Amino acid sequence: MTDSNDRPIRSCILFICKRADVDPVVTEVARELDRAVVHAFSLEEGLEQVKRQDFALVLVGYSGDAPGMLAVIGAVRANARSSLTPIVAQGLPLPMPLPQEALYEAGVIAVLTEPLSPTILRAKARFYTAAFDTQIERRRAEAALDETSRRLERIIEAAELGIWSWDIDADRVAADNRVADLFGVPRAERESAPLARYLAAIHPDDVESMTAEISAAIAACSAYGATYRIRLPAGGWRWVIARGHVEPDAQGRAAAVRGVVIDATRQLEAEQQLRASEERYRTVFDSIDQGLCVIDMLFDSDGKPCDYRFIEVNPAFIEQTGLVDAVGKTIRELVPQHEQHWFDIYGMVATTGEPVRFENEAQGLARWFDVYATRLGGQFPHRVAVLFTDITERRRSDAALRQMAADLSEANRLKTEFLATLAHELRNPLAPIRSGLQFIRRDPGDAAAVSRVHDIMGRQLDHLVLLVDDLLDVARIQRGQVELRCEPLDLATVLNAAAETSMPLMQAGRHSFELHLPSTPLPLLADPTRLTQVISNLLNNAARYTPKGGRIALSAGRDGDDALITVADNGIGIAPDALEDVFRMFTQVGQAQQPGSGGLGIGLSLVRSLVELHGGSVYADSAGTNAGSVFTVRLPLALENAPVIAPGASGTPDAPDAPLPARSVLVVDDNRDAAETLSALLSMLGHSAPVANDGRQALRMLPGLTPDVVFLDLGMPGMSGYEVASAIRADARFAGVRLVALTGWGGEADRERTAQAGFDAHLTKPATVEAIEDVLRQMT
């Protein structure tokens, strides 16, 4: 197809959309590709345009009507003239108003969403339009070649050839009108012109080779053949094919040459166009950054697709598949375990001619692919073109994102459950404390009852402190702030201490308890407080999840270079698939079987963390629900010559504590209730304890009091405890004042910070009377 100036007309892009204007991205890409855009505002206009001309690409724009868009795509695909034209759906919003599968089933080969990317549209449009032009040019070249061949066949059949003969001795050429006209020799001279007259019409570059062919034939009295160009009288050059033979005389010498000349211009030009088309096709084929291959489907004797052979592959094919030297080989040769579903899909494309777009996994290649496959047709009915992209990383990223979302959802669920449990667990001890306070307020005269209430409130307060301590321990371990204070000890000492700590909870559940101590000492290098906490947590866990009247056993023994500690019960047990989950933070696997058992779901997580800090391990075992549980702790034994503290061993008895002298103590805390109760407690112990409720008030009171000790809260508004301490330490008048930090922060880092700020001691709220007395005793 050419214009009035004999220039090739480039194929157009059809844009079907109800919107008044063509998308600017479409216009920009079309201009870059030197393509005209024909805008059709309806399906009817689009089909009318398709009837008029062939389009290299059809873009169907989304205008808010999803069913209408599908109808347009289906109608264009169903039209005979555009049945093989690439169709791209573009401008779809996210989230998409309809499934992508519906678009591909309707006939599109690509879906582009808003905002429309010029890079993506340019790459796809360049490939589709170039492929279309190549296909059109190939068809034209093939048609021209076929027409020339048919014409030559008709000429040969009708003997309509240019015929000539040359008398060598007389140098006289006798030719028919066709030859004379072709070489520009007047018809009047066609019977007598010398050979030179004909040679003069031959292209200078072809004369030498042509005369050499004739000379060789004359010398051998044989046939000859040559292809060369001749100048036309009106200008230009024509290709001819000359065939002839040399006739000898009676003596065997070459006497004449007789032959035919065929005008082969159209045939040779068609071949050149075909070669150029092939070169353009190969350029486009090799430049695509997606994997592209052409395959021949192979079928077994039953007509079932069983393999395929690679005919062509582009350079990106190797990068996308990892297959090298695939051309000429079958996929079964390269990947013997290739799945049958690939053969079924490509076999369907080869037999039905219906293109497909899909995503699937090739396990033999360990990759996922996004694939578009279409039948090529022609003289190879089972030949299929496959355009594909390796999407393995995208699939892995999607899976990772889904797993991350699931993990976050699970973490959020556990957090919500934990906060609900924490609120419940905090209310449990707070309720009897409040009730006890109300009882004492109303009936303070009943000394026995008040004493019982005090005991209850003390136990509940201890439970509340344990809950807070567990939370703080978990936070410290996660931040890497737990520092073990290891010392040589005998394991039996820890077991006895843990059993004593957990005994009230086991007695409350009326459980029978058995303690099996090792017959010989098991020396450890461990933190006795933390190890006691581990065993006590396991015992408490057994007591909580064992129905009343159950059995709990604590035993220890030696296993090579390790000590084994087991806590066994006949409680609710653990499902086999949850044995590892019980050690996860905030997990309470047995809550469903034993509701109201208490706990925050952090005890076993804390146990595992502390055991691993000691270089050991812990694991759970159970035959299933209602079959009891066994928790086993494995710890490395200390060297045999390491000194240990044996059970019952006694050292030098501590000297009895001397009575505390009365001290002047300033209590500084913005929490008035906390300050007043501490002041009252200090007064009851015989000390003078005035109160300041902020840092500036404390600094104003100091010169008149000159206290021995200041109990100083850290997190006060306005002026923090650190700032107050800095001001006191900067004033020489208060050089003898001792500072005690009283705070809810009790980590190692917090203690180091208060020491650096000039504090002499650090107490964690709520401080016991014993801790307060110990600190005051140290202040002497």
C-alpha positions in Angstrom: 0.0 0.0 0.0 1.5 3.3 -1.1 0.5 7.0 -1.3 0.5 9.3 -4.3 4.2 9.8 -4.0 4.8 6.0 -4.1 5.8 6.0 -0.4 4.6 3.1 1.9 1.6 4.1 4.1 2.1 3.1 7.7 -0.7 1.1 9.3 -2.9 3.0 11.7 -4.1 2.5 15.4 -7.8 2.3 16.0 -8.9 3.9 19.3 -12.5 2.9 20.3 -13.8 5.0 23.3 -16.9 7.1 24.1 -14.7 9.8 25.5 -14.4 13.0 23.4 -10.6 13.1 23.4 -7.9 10.5 22.7 -5.8 9.8 25.8 -2.7 12.0 25.6 -0.5 9.0 26.3 -2.0 7.2 23.2 -1.4 10.3 21.1 2.2 10.7 22.3 3.1 7.0 21.7 1.4 7.0 18.3 3.4 10.1 17.2 6.6 8.5 18.4 5.8 5.4 16.3 4.7 7.6 13.3 1.2 6.1 13.4 -2.1 7.8 12.8 -4.8 7.3 15.4 -8.4 6.8 14.1 -10.9 7.6 16.9 -14.2 5.7 16.9 -16.8 6.9 19.4 -18.9 3.7 19.3 -18.8 0.1 18.5 -20.6 0.7 15.2 -18.1 3.4 14.1 -15.3 1.0 15.1 -16.6 -1.8 13.0 -17.1 0.5 10.0 -13.5 1.6 10.2 -12.4 -2.1 10.4 -14.3 -2.8 7.2 -12.4 0.0 5.4 -8.9 -0.9 6.3 -6.6 -3.2 8.3 -5.3 -1.8 11.6 -2.0 -2.7 13.3 -3.5 -2.3 16.8 -6.9 -1.7 18.3 -7.1 0.2 21.7 -10.4 -0.1 23.5 -10.7 2.6 26.2 -12.7 2.3 29.4 -15.4 5.0 29.8 -17.2 3.7 32.9 -19.2 1.0 31.1 -17.6 -2.5 31.8 -20.3 -4.6 29.9 -20.1 -2.2 27.0 -16.3 -2.5 26.9 -16.6 -6.4 26.8 -19.1 -6.1 23.9 -16.8 -3.9 21.9 -13.8 -6.3 22.4 -15.9 -9.3 21.5 -17.4 -7.7 18.3 -13.9 -6.6 17.1 -12.5 -10.0 17.7 -15.4 -11.7 16.0 -15.1 -9.6 12.9 -13.3 -11.6 10.1 -11.1 -8.8 9.1 -9.9 -8.0 12.6 -10.0 -11.5 14.1 -6.2 -11.6 14.3 -5.6 -7.9 15.1 -4.0 -7.3 18.6 -6.6 -5.8 21.0 -5.5 -3.9 24.1 -7.9 -2.8 26.9 -6.6 0.4 28.5 -7.7 3.0 31.0 -9.2 0.6 33.5 -9.2 2.0 37.1 -7.8 0.1 40.2 -9.5 -1.8 41.7 -10.7 -3.1 38.3 -14.4 -3.0 37.7 -14.4 -6.4 36.2 -12.1 -9.5 36.3 -9.1 -9.6 34.0 -10.1 -13.1 32.9 -13.3 -11.7 31.3 -11.2 -9.3 29.2 -8.9 -12.0 28.1 -11.8 -14.3 27.3 -13.3 -11.5 25.2 -10.2 -11.3 23.1 -7.7 -8.8 24.5 -4.0 -9.7 24.7 -3.0 -7.1 27.2 -4.7 -5.0 29.9 -3.4 -1.5 30.9 -4.7 0.2 34.0 -4.7 3.9 35.0 -2.5 5.8 35.2 -1.5 4.7 31.7 2.3 4.2 31.5 3.8 5.6 28.2 6.7 3.1 28.6 4.5 0.1 28.8 2.1 1.3 26.0 5.1 2.2 23.8 6.8 -1.2 24.2 3.6 -3.1 23.5 2.5 -0.9 20.6 5.9 -1.0 19.0 5.9 -4.8 19.1 2.3 -5.2 17.8 2.5 -2.6 15.1 5.9 -3.8 13.9 4.7 -7.4 13.9 1.6 -6.3 11.9 3.6 -4.4 9.3 6.0 -7.3 9.0 3.2 -9.6 8.5 1.5 -7.3 5.9 4.8 -6.8 4.0 5.5 -10.5 4.1 2.0 -11.2 2.7 2.6 -8.7 -0.1 6.0 -10.0 -0.9 4.7 -13.6 -0.9 1.8 -12.6 -3.1 4.1 -10.7 -5.5 6.4 -13.7 -5.6 3.5 -16.1 -6.2 2.2 -13.8 -9.0 5.6 -13.7 -10.7 6.0 -17.4 -10.4 2.5 -18.0 -12.0 3.4 -15.5 -14.7 6.6 -17.2 -15.5 4.8 -20.5 -15.5 2.3 -19.2 -18.0 5.1 -17.7 -20.2 6.9 -21.0 -20.2 3.7 -22.9 -20.9 2.9 -20.6 -23.8 6.5 -20.4 -25.0 6.4 -16.7 -24.6 10.0 -16.3 -24.0 12.5 -14.0 -25.5 14.5 -16.1 -27.9 17.8 -15.3 -29.5 20.8 -16.8 -31.3 24.3 -15.7 -32.0 26.4 -16.6 -35.0 29.8 -16.6 -33.5 31.9 -16.3 -36.8 29.6 -13.6 -38.3 29.0 -11.9 -34.9 25.4 -11.5 -35.7 22.6 -11.8 -33.2 19.1 -12.8 -34.3 16.5 -12.0 -31.6 12.7 -11.9 -31.4 10.8 -8.7 -30.7 10.7 -9.3 -27.0 14.5 -9.6 -26.7 15.0 -6.6 -29.0 12.6 -4.5 -27.1 14.1 -5.6 -23.7 17.7 -4.7 -24.8 16.6 -1.5 -26.6 17.6 -2.7 -30.1 15.4 -1.4 -32.9 13.2 -4.1 -34.3 14.7 -3.4 -37.7 18.1 -4.5 -36.5 17.0 -7.4 -34.4 18.2 -9.9 -37.0 21.6 -8.5 -37.6 22.9 -6.5 -34.6 26.3 -7.5 -33.3 26.6 -9.0 -29.8 28.3 -5.8 -28.6 25.0 -4.0 -29.2 23.3 -6.2 -26.7 26.3 -6.2 -24.3 26.1 -2.4 -24.2 22.7 -2.6 -22.5 24.0 -4.8 -19.7 24.9 -3.2 -16.3 28.6 -2.5 -16.3 29.0 -4.5 -13.0 27.5 -7.6 -14.7 29.2 -7.5 -18.1 32.4 -9.3 -17.0 30.7 -12.2 -15.3 28.1 -12.6 -18.1 30.8 -12.7 -20.9 32.9 -15.1 -18.8 29.9 -17.5 -18.6 29.4 -17.4 -22.4 33.2 -17.7 -23.1 33.4 -20.7 -20.7 30.4 -22.3 -22.5 31.9 -21.7 -25.9 35.2 -23.2 -24.9 33.5 -26.3 -23.6 30.7 -26.3 -26.1 28.3 -26.6 -23.2 25.2 -24.9 -21.7 25.4 -21.7 -19.8 23.2 -19.6 -17.5 23.5 -16.1 -16.2 21.5 -13.5 -14.2 22.2 -9.9 -14.9 20.8 -6.4 -15.2 20.0 -4.5 -18.4 19.3 -0.8 -18.9 15.8 0.1 -20.1 15.4 2.6 -22.9 13.2 4.8 -20.6 15.7 4.5 -17.8 16.1 2.1 -14.9 17.3 -1.4 -14.7 15.7 -4.8 -15.2 16.8 -8.2 -14.0 16.9 -11.0 -16.6 17.7 -14.7 -16.5 19.5 -16.0 -19.6 19.8 -19.6 -20.4 21.4 -21.2 -23.5 23.6 -23.8 -25.1 26.5 -23.7 -27.6 26.1 -25.6 -30.9 29.3 -27.0 -32.5 29.9 -27.2 -36.3 31.0 -30.3 -38.1 34.5 -30.0 -36.9 33.3 -29.7 -33.3 34.1 -26.0 -33.0 31.6 -23.7 -31.4 29.6 -22.2 -34.2 26.5 -20.6 -32.6 24.9 -19.9 -29.2 21.2 -20.3 -28.9 19.2 -19.3 -25.8 16.3 -17.6 -24.1 15.9 -14.5 -21.9 13.4 -14.2 -19.1 12.5 -10.9 -17.4 13.0 -11.7 -13.7 12.7 -8.2 -12.3 9.5 -8.8 -10.3 10.7 -12.1 -9.0 14.0 -10.8 -7.8 12.5 -7.7 -6.3 10.0 -9.9 -4.5 12.8 -12.0 -3.1 14.7 -8.9 -2.0 11.6 -7.6 -0.3 11.1 -10.9 1.4 14.6 -10.9 2.7 14.2 -7.4 3.9 11.0 -8.4 5.6 12.7 -11.3 7.2 15.5 -9.0 8.5 12.9 -6.6 10.0 11.1 -9.6 11.6 14.3 -10.9 13.0 15.2 -7.4 14.4 11.9 -7.1 16.1 12.0 -10.7 17.3 15.4 -10.4 18.9 14.8 -6.9 20.4 11.8 -7.9 22.6 12.8 -8.0 26.3 10.2 -10.6 27.0 10.9 -14.3 26.3 9.6 -15.2 22.8 9.7 -18.6 21.1 8.0 -20.4 18.3 7.2 -24.1 18.9 5.8 -27.0 17.0 3.3 -29.1 19.0 3.9 -32.8 18.9 1.0 -35.3 19.4 1.0 -39.0 20.2 -0.9 -41.7 18.2 -4.1 -40.9 20.1 -3.9 -37.2 19.2 -3.0 -36.1 22.7 -0.3 -33.4 23.0 2.8 -34.9 24.5 5.7 -32.6 23.7 6.8 -29.6 21.6 9.9 -28.6 19.7 11.6 -25.2 19.7 11.8 -23.7 16.2 12.9 -20.1 17.1 13.9 -18.3 20.3 14.9 -14.8 21.0 17.9 -13.7 23.3 15.6 -13.0 26.2 14.3 -16.6 26.1 17.5 -17.8 27.8 17.3 -15.2 30.5 13.7 -15.9 31.2 13.9 -19.7 31.2 17.6 -20.6 31.8 17.5 -23.0 28.8 20.5 -22.9 26.5 20.7 -24.2 22.9 17.0 -25.0 22.8 16.4 -24.6 19.1 15.8 -28.0 17.4 15.2 -29.7 20.8 12.0 -30.7 22.5 11.1 -29.5 26.0 11.0 -33.2 27.1 14.7 -33.4 26.2 15.6 -30.3 28.1 13.2 -30.7 31.1 12.0 -34.3 31.3 9.7 -33.6 34.3 7.8 -30.7 32.5 4.2 -30.8 33.5 1.4 -32.1 31.3 -0.7 -29.0 31.7 1.7 -27.0 29.5 1.2 -29.5 26.7 -2.6 -29.4 27.1 -2.8 -25.6 26.9 -0.5 -25.2 23.9 -2.1 -28.2 22.2 -5.5 -26.5 22.6 -4.1 -23.3 21.0 -2.6 -25.3 18.1 -5.8 -27.3 17.4 -8.5 -24.6 18.0 -6.5 -21.4 17.0 -7.8 -19.6 20.1 -5.1 -17.6 21.8 -4.8 -17.8 25.6 -3.3 -15.7 28.3 -2.5 -17.3 31.7 -0.1 -17.6 34.6 1.3 -21.0 35.7 4.3 -22.7 37.3 6.9 -24.7 35.6 8.2 -26.8 38.5 10.9 -28.4 36.4 12.3 -24.9 35.8 11.5 -23.7 39.3 9.8 -20.6 37.8 6.4 -19.0 37.4 5.5 -17.5 34.0 3.0 -15.0 32.6 2.2 -16.4 29.1 0.4 -15.3 26.0 0.2 -18.1 23.3 -1.3 -17.9 19.8 -1.3 -20.1 16.7 0.7 -19.0 13.7 -1.1 -21.1 11.2 0.0 -21.1 7.5 1.7 -24.2 6.2 2.5 -25.3 9.8 -0.9 -25.8 11.4 0.5 -26.8 14.8 3.0 -24.0 15.1 2.5 -21.7 18.2 4.1 -18.4 19.2 4.6 -18.0 22.9 5.4 -14.6 24.5 6.2 -14.9 28.2 7.7 -13.2 31.3 9.4 -14.8 34.3 7.2 -13.6 37.3 8.9 -15.9 39.9 10.1 -13.0 42.0 6.7 -11.2 41.8 5.0 -14.4 43.0 7.4 -14.8 45.8 6.9 -11.2 46.8 3.2 -11.6 46.7 3.4 -14.7 48.8 5.7 -12.9 51.3 3.3 -10.0 51.5 0.4 -12.3 52.1 2.4 -14.1 54.8 3.4 -10.8 56.3 -0.3 -9.7 56.3 -1.3 -13.0 58.0 1.5 -12.6 60.6 0.5 -9.0 61.3 -3.1 -10.1 61.6 -2.2 -12.9 64.0 0.1 -10.5 66.0 -2.7 -8.0 66.2 -5.1 -10.8 67.4 -2.6 -12.0 70.0 -2.1 -8.4 71.1 -5.8 -7.8 71.5 -6.2 -11.0 73.4 -3.2 -10.2 75.6 -4.5 -6.7 76.4 -7.9 -8.2 77.4 -6.1 -10.9 79.5 -3.8 -8.2 81.1 -6.9 -6.1 82.1 -8.5 -9.2 83.6 -5.3 -10.3 85.4 -4.8 -6.8 86.8 -8.4 -6.6 88.0 -8.1 -9.9 89.8 -5.7 -8.7 92.5 -7.1 -5.1 92.5 -10.6 -6.3 93.4 -9.6 -7.9 96.8 -7.3 -5.0 97.5 -10.1 -2.5 97.0 -12.5 -4.7 99.0 -10.0 -5.0 101.8 -9.5 -1.2 102.0 -13.2 -0.7 102.2 -13.5 -3.3 104.9 -10.7 -1.7 107.0 -12.2 1.8 106.5 -15.6 0.6 107.8 -14.5 -1.8 110.6 -11.0 -1.0 111.6 -11.6 -2.2 115.2 -11.8 -5.9 114.4 -8.1 -6.7 114.7 -8.3 -10.3 113.7 -10.4 -9.5 110.6 -8.1 -6.6 109.7 -5.1 -8.9 110.0 -6.7 -11.4 107.6 -7.5 -8.7 105.2 -3.9 -7.4 105.4 -2.7 -10.9 104.5 -5.1 -11.1 101.6 -4.1 -7.7 100.3 -0.4 -8.6 100.7 -0.8 -11.7 98.7 -2.7 -9.9 96.0 -0.2 -7.1 95.9 2.6 -9.7 95.5 0.7 -11.3 92.6 0.3 -7.9 91.0 4.0 -7.2 91.4 4.8 -10.6 89.8 2.7 -9.8 86.8 4.4 -6.5 86.3 7.8 -8.1 86.9 7.1 -10.7 84.2 6.1 -8.0 81.7 9.3 -6.1 82.5 11.4 -9.2 82.2 10.0 -9.9 78.7 10.7 -6.3 77.6 14.2 -6.5 79.0 15.0 -9.8 77.2 13.6 -8.5 73.9 15.9 -5.4 74.2 18.8 -7.6 75.3 19.0 -5.8 78.7 18.9 -8.9 80.9 22.2 -9.6 82.6 22.6 -12.9 84.3 24.4 -12.9 87.7 25.8 -16.4 87.5 27.4 -18.2 90.4 28.3 -21.8 91.3 25.4 -23.6 92.8 23.8 -27.0 93.3 20.7 -27.6 91.2 18.9 -29.0 94.3 19.0 -25.6 95.9 17.1 -24.1 93.0 14.5 -26.9 92.9 13.8 -26.4 96.6 13.5 -22.7 96.2 11.1 -23.0 93.2 8.9 -25.6 94.9 8.7 -23.3 98.0 7.7 -20.3 95.8 5.0 -22.2 93.9 3.6 -24.2 96.8 0.8 -21.8 97.7 -0.6 -22.0 94.1 -0.3 -25.8 94.1 -2.0 -26.0 97.5 -4.8 -23.8 96.4 -5.5 -26.3 93.6 -5.3 -29.2 96.1 -2.6 -30.9 94.0 -0.4 -33.6 95.2 3.3 -32.6 94.7 6.3 -34.9 94.4 9.9 -33.6 94.5 12.6 -36.0 93.3 16.0 -34.5 94.0 19.2 -36.0 92.5 21.2 -38.4 94.7 24.4 -36.5 93.9 25.0 -32.8 93.5 24.5 -31.4 90.0 26.8 -28.3 89.9 25.7 -25.4 87.7 27.0 -22.0 86.9 23.8 -20.1 86.8 21.8 -17.1 88.1 19.9 -18.6 91.0 17.1 -16.0 90.9 16.4 -16.4 87.2 16.7 -20.2 87.3 14.3 -20.3 90.3 12.0 -18.1 88.3 12.1 -20.7 85.4 11.2 -23.7 87.5 8.6 -21.8 89.5 6.9 -20.6 86.2 6.8 -24.2 85.0 5.3 -25.4 88.3 2.8 -22.5 88.3 1.8 -23.4 84.7 1.2 -27.0 85.8 -0.9 -25.9 88.7 -3.0 -23.6 86.6 -3.7 -26.1 83.8 -4.3 -29.2 86.0 -7.8 -29.7 87.4 -8.2 -29.6 91.1 -6.8 -32.6 92.9 -4.2 -33.3 90.2 -0.6 -34.6 90.4 2.5 -32.5 89.8 6.0 -33.9 89.9 9.4 -32.0 89.8 12.5 -34.1 89.2 16.1 -33.7 88.1 18.9 -36.0 86.9 22.0 -36.1 84.9 22.3 -36.8 81.1 26.0 -36.8 80.1 27.3 -33.3 80.5 23.8 -31.8 81.0 21.3 -31.6 83.8 17.7 -32.6 83.0 14.8 -31.0 84.9 11.3 -32.2 84.3 7.9 -30.8 85.4 5.2 -33.4 84.8 1.4 -33.1 85.5 -1.8 -35.0 84.7 -3.6 -31.9 83.5 -5.4 -30.8 80.3 -2.4 -31.7 78.1 -1.4 -30.1 74.8 -2.5 -30.9 71.2 0.5 -32.3 69.2 0.4 -29.5 66.7 0.5 -26.9 69.5 3.6 -28.2 71.4 5.8 -25.5 69.9 3.1 -22.7 70.0 3.0 -22.8 73.8 6.4 -21.0 73.9 5.1 -18.1 71.7 4.5 -14.8 73.3 0.9 -14.2 74.5 -0.1 -17.7 73.6 -2.5 -19.6 76.0 -3.1 -22.9 74.3 -5.0 -24.5 77.1 -7.4 -21.6 77.8 -10.2 -23.3 75.9 -10.0 -26.5 78.0 -9.3 -24.7 81.3 -11.0 -21.3 81.2 -10.1 -18.8 83.9 -6.8 -20.5 84.5 -5.1 -17.1 84.6 -1.8 -15.8 83.3 -0.8 -13.5 80.6 0.6 -16.1 78.1 4.1 -14.9 78.6 5.4 -17.3 81.2 6.6 -20.1 78.9 8.1 -17.5 76.5 10.0 -16.1 79.4 11.1 -19.6 80.5 12.5 -20.4 77.0 14.3 -17.0 76.8 15.9 -17.4 80.3 16.9 -21.0 79.7 18.5 -20.1 76.4 20.4 -17.3 78.1 21.9 -20.0 80.3 22.9 -22.0 77.2 20.2 -24.6 77.6 17.0 -25.6 75.9 13.4 -26.4 76.9 10.7 -28.4 75.1 7.2 -29.7 75.8 5.8 -33.1 75.4 2.2 -34.4 75.6 0.2 -37.3 74.4 -2.6 -34.9 73.5 -5.5 -33.1 75.2 -6.4 -34.4 78.7 -3.3 -36.5 78.7 -1.0 -34.4 80.9 2.1 -32.5 79.9 5.9 -32.8 80.5 8.2 -29.9 80.3 11.9 -30.7 80.1 14.7 -28.2 80.7 18.3 -29.1 79.7 21.2 -27.1 81.2 24.9 -27.6 80.8 26.6 -28.7 84.0 29.5 -26.7 85.4 33.1 -28.1 85.6 33.4 -30.8 88.2 35.9 -28.8 90.3 33.7 -25.7 90.5 32.6 -24.9 94.1 28.9 -25.2 94.7 26.5 -24.1 97.3 25.0 -27.4 98.6 21.5 -27.6 100.0 21.5 -26.9 103.7 25.1 -25.6 103.6 25.7 -22.8 106.1 28.3 -20.2 106.0 29.2 -17.6 108.5 25.9 -16.5 110.1 25.0 -12.9 109.3 25.2 -10.5 112.2 21.9 -9.4 113.5 20.7 -6.2 112.0 21.4 -3.2 114.2 18.4 -1.0 115.0 18.0 1.9 112.5 18.6 5.4 113.9 16.0 8.0 113.3 16.6 9.8 110.0 15.4 12.9 108.4 13.9 11.8 105.0 12.4 14.1 102.3 9.9 12.3 100.1 9.5 13.8 96.6 6.8 12.4 94.4 4.1 14.1 92.2 1.7 11.2 93.1 0.3 12.6 96.3 -1.1 9.2 97.5 2.3 7.5 96.9 4.1 10.2 98.7 1.8 10.3 101.7 1.8 6.5 102.1 5.6 6.4 102.0 5.8 9.3 104.4 3.4 7.5 106.8 5.4 4.3 106.5 8.7 6.1 107.3 7.1 7.9 110.2 5.9 4.5 111.5 9.5 3.3 111.3 10.6 6.2 113.5 11.8 8.6 110.8 10.9 12.2 110.0 9.4 12.3 106.5 8.1 15.6 105.1 6.6 15.5 101.6 7.2 17.6 98.4 5.0 17.1 95.4 7.3 18.5 92.7 10.9 19.2 92.1 10.9 22.9 92.7 9.1 22.6 96.0 11.7 20.1 97.1 14.6 22.5 96.2 12.8 25.2 98.2 12.4 22.9 101.3 16.0 21.6 101.3 17.8 24.5 102.9 15.4 24.5 105.9 15.4 20.7 106.3 18.9 19.6 105.4 17.6 16.0 105.3 19.8 12.9 105.6 18.1 11.1 102.7 15.9 12.2 99.8 13.6 9.6 98.2 13.1 11.1 94.7 10.7 10.1 92.0 12.1 10.4 88.5 9.2 10.9 86.1 7.8 14.2 87.6 6.3 16.9 85.3 7.9 20.3 85.1 11.2 19.3 86.7 12.3 15.6 86.5 14.0 13.7 89.3 17.2 13.7 87.3 17.1 17.6 87.1 16.5 17.8 90.9 19.4 15.4 91.6 21.7 17.5 89.3 20.7 20.7 91.2 21.3 19.1 94.6 24.7 17.7 93.6 25.7 21.1 92.2 25.1 22.8 95.6 27.9 22.3 98.1 25.5 22.8 101.0 23.9 19.5 100.3 27.1 17.4 99.8 26.1 15.0 102.6 22.6 14.4 101.4 22.0 10.9 100.1 19.8 10.4 97.1 17.5 7.4 96.5 15.7 7.0 93.2 12.2 5.6 93.7 10.7 4.7 90.2 8.8 2.2 88.2 11.9 1.8 85.9 14.1 -1.0 87.1 16.2 -2.2 84.2 20.0 -2.3 84.2 20.2 0.7 81.9 17.9 2.7 84.3 20.1 1.8 87.3 23.2 2.9 85.4 21.6 6.2 84.4 20.6 7.0 88.0 24.1 6.1 89.3 25.6 8.4 86.7 23.1 11.2 87.7 24.5 11.1 91.3 21.9 8.8 93.0 23.3 6.6 95.9 20.6 3.9 95.5 17.8 2.8 93.2 14.4 1.3 94.4 11.8 0.0 92.1 8.1 0.7 92.8 6.3 -0.7 94.7 9.1 -1.0 97.2 8.7 -3.3 100.2 9.4 -2.2 103.8 12.4 -4.5 103.8 13.9 -2.9 100.7 13.4 0.6 102.3 15.0 -0.4 105.5 17.9 -2.0 103.7 18.5 1.2 101.7 18.3 3.4 104.9 20.7 1.0 106.6 23.2 1.5 103.7 22.9 5.2 104.0 24.7 5.2 107.5 
